[in-house]
Amino acid sequence: MITAFVLTLLGVMAAQAAPGPNLAAVASVALAQGRRPAVFVVTGIASGMLIWSLATAFGLGVLISAYPLSLLVLKLAGGAYLLWLGLRAARAVIAGNGPGAFGPVAGALSHGAAWRRGMLVVLTNPKAALMWAAVASFLFGQGLTAWQVLAFGPLGALSGLTIYGAYALLFSTGVAMRGYARFARAVEGAFAAAFGAMGATLLFSGLKETTR
């Protein structure tokens, strides 16, 4: 279980560090309104991660218990999706594409509104749902139970608090955009390697089962 958690956590951390809707939500608030509102956006994002981990752990757990063959399907589909994410990130690194512009959000946000903004960004993002489903299928594919998969949720949320919290601090400073742009390709490279490894592992496991 520990090995599966470590590999999954590395992949999730790389995904969290890479450009995307979550980072854009944090950066846009931090640039316009400062550190405190951005931190509340971060806590909302972490809350949404916990909800997705709960939904995928028990939703997929019930599906696998009722239809054991569905685990094989999830391995193949989840592995293909993770590998696709990794290859897309690798393509961006090779092409030298930088992160999209993170424009500041307009209008003052209360703490509650900032928290809701962060949570809704996660809960309404189809890619977040697919990523958590793929992560859960990877963990189930390593033989973990639904409760063990659920136990990964707080780890993912904690890493989200740490990484997006660091971004909230970064983007609330004057040199934020220049500093981030310097390391964007390295972040994308780490994302590509971590998710590529997870996807390849899951696909190999699924394909091995089909040959038995």
C-alpha positions in Angstrom: 0.0 0.0 0.0 2.8 2.4 0.9 4.5 2.0 -2.5 1.2 2.6 -4.3 0.5 5.7 -2.2 3.9 7.1 -2.8 3.7 6.7 -6.6 0.2 8.1 -6.7 1.1 11.0 -4.5 4.0 11.9 -6.7 1.7 11.9 -9.8 -1.0 14.0 -8.0 1.6 16.5 -6.8 3.0 16.9 -10.3 -0.5 17.4 -11.6 -1.2 20.0 -8.9 2.0 21.9 -9.7 1.3 22.0 -13.4 -0.8 24.8 -15.0 -4.6 24.1 -15.0 -7.9 25.5 -13.7 -7.0 25.1 -10.0 -3.8 27.0 -10.4 -5.6 29.7 -12.5 -8.2 30.1 -9.8 -5.6 30.6 -7.1 -3.4 32.9 -9.2 -6.2 35.1 -10.5 -7.3 35.9 -6.9 -3.8 36.2 -5.5 -2.8 38.7 -8.2 -5.8 41.0 -7.7 -6.8 40.6 -4.0 -3.7 39.3 -2.2 -2.7 36.4 0.0 -5.6 35.9 2.4 -8.4 35.5 -0.2 -6.2 33.2 -2.3 -5.6 31.0 0.7 -9.4 30.6 1.1 -9.5 29.6 -2.6 -6.9 27.0 -1.7 -8.9 25.5 1.1 -11.9 25.3 -1.2 -9.8 23.4 -3.7 -8.7 21.0 -1.0 -12.3 20.5 0.2 -13.3 19.6 -3.4 -10.5 17.1 -3.6 -11.8 15.3 -0.5 -15.3 15.1 -2.1 -13.9 13.6 -5.3 -11.8 11.1 -3.3 -14.9 10.0 -1.4 -17.0 9.7 -4.5 -14.4 7.7 -6.5 -13.3 5.5 -3.7 -16.8 4.2 -2.9 -18.4 4.7 -6.3 -15.7 2.6 -8.0 -15.6 0.2 -5.0 -19.2 -0.6 -5.3 -18.9 -1.0 -9.1 -15.9 -3.4 -8.7 -17.6 -5.5 -6.0 -20.7 -5.9 -8.2 -18.9 -6.4 -11.5 -15.3 -7.8 -10.9 -14.5 -7.5 -14.6 -15.0 -3.7 -14.4 -11.6 -3.5 -12.6 -9.9 -4.7 -15.8 -11.9 -2.1 -17.8 -10.9 0.6 -15.3 -7.3 -0.4 -15.5 -7.2 -0.1 -19.3 -9.3 3.1 -19.4 -7.6 4.7 -16.4 -4.1 3.7 -17.6 -4.8 5.1 -21.1 -6.0 8.4 -19.7 -3.0 8.8 -17.3 -0.6 7.9 -20.1 -2.4 10.4 -22.4 -2.0 13.2 -19.8 1.7 12.4 -19.5 2.2 12.4 -23.2 0.4 15.6 -23.7 2.5 17.2 -21.0 5.7 15.9 -22.6 4.6 17.3 -25.9 4.1 20.7 -24.3 7.6 20.5 -22.8 9.1 19.6 -26.2 7.2 22.3 -28.0 8.3 24.8 -25.4 4.7 26.0 -24.6 4.5 28.1 -21.5 1.6 28.3 -19.0 -1.4 30.3 -20.1 -1.9 33.8 -18.8 -3.5 34.1 -15.4 -5.4 37.3 -15.4 -6.5 38.8 -12.1 -10.1 38.2 -11.1 -12.3 41.2 -10.9 -14.5 42.1 -7.9 -13.7 41.7 -4.2 -14.4 38.2 -2.7 -15.4 37.4 0.9 -13.7 34.5 2.6 -16.7 32.3 2.0 -17.0 33.3 -1.6 -13.3 32.6 -2.2 -13.7 29.2 -0.6 -16.7 28.4 -2.7 -14.8 29.5 -5.8 -12.0 27.1 -5.1 -14.4 24.1 -4.4 -16.5 24.8 -7.4 -13.5 24.9 -9.7 -12.6 21.4 -8.7 -16.2 19.9 -8.6 -17.2 21.3 -12.0 -14.0 20.4 -13.8 -14.6 17.1 -15.8 -10.8 16.6 -16.0 -10.6 16.5 -12.2 -13.3 13.8 -12.1 -11.4 11.8 -14.7 -8.1 12.2 -12.9 -9.5 11.1 -9.5 -11.3 8.2 -11.2 -8.0 7.2 -12.9 -6.1 7.5 -9.6 -8.6 5.4 -7.8 -8.6 2.8 -10.5 -4.8 2.7 -10.2 -5.0 2.1 -6.4 -7.7 -0.5 -6.8 -5.5 -2.1 -9.4 -2.8 -2.4 -6.8 -5.2 -4.5 -4.6 -6.3 -1.8 -2.2 -9.8 -1.7 -0.6 -12.2 1.1 -0.9 -11.3 2.3 2.6 -7.6 2.3 1.7 -8.3 4.2 -1.5 -10.3 6.7 0.6 -7.4 7.1 3.0 -5.4 8.5 0.1 -7.9 11.4 -0.2 -6.5 13.4 2.8 -2.9 13.0 1.4 -4.0 14.4 -1.9 -5.9 17.3 -0.2 -2.8 18.0 2.0 -0.5 18.1 -0.9 -3.0 20.4 -2.6 -3.0 22.7 0.4 0.8 22.8 0.4 1.3 23.3 -3.4 -1.6 25.7 -4.0 -0.8 27.5 -0.8 2.7 28.1 -2.0 1.3 29.4 -5.3 -1.0 31.7 -3.3 2.1 33.1 -1.6 4.0 33.3 -4.9 1.4 35.0 -7.0 0.7 37.6 -4.3 4.3 38.9 -4.8 5.5 41.3 -7.4 7.9 38.9 -9.2 5.4 36.0 -9.3 4.8 35.7 -13.0 8.5 35.9 -14.0 9.5 33.4 -11.4 6.8 30.9 -12.3 7.6 31.2 -16.1 11.2 30.2 -15.4 10.2 26.8 -13.9 7.0 26.0 -15.9 8.7 23.6 -18.3 10.4 21.7 -15.4 7.0 21.3 -13.7 5.4 20.0 -16.9 8.3 17.6 -17.3 7.7 16.2 -13.8 4.0 15.9 -14.5 4.7 14.0 -17.8 7.1 11.6 -16.1 4.9 10.8 -13.1 1.6 10.3 -14.9 3.3 8.5 -17.7 4.7 6.0 -15.2 1.4 5.5 -13.5 -0.4 5.1 -16.8 2.1 2.6 -18.2 2.0 0.6 -15.0 -1.8 0.4 -15.0 -2.0 -0.5 -18.7 0.7 -3.2 -18.4 -1.2 -4.7 -15.4 -4.5 -4.7 -17.4 -2.9 -6.2 -20.5 -1.2 -8.8 -18.5 -4.6 -9.9 -17.1 -6.1 -10.2 -20.6 -3.4 -12.7 -21.6 -4.1 -15.1 -18.7 
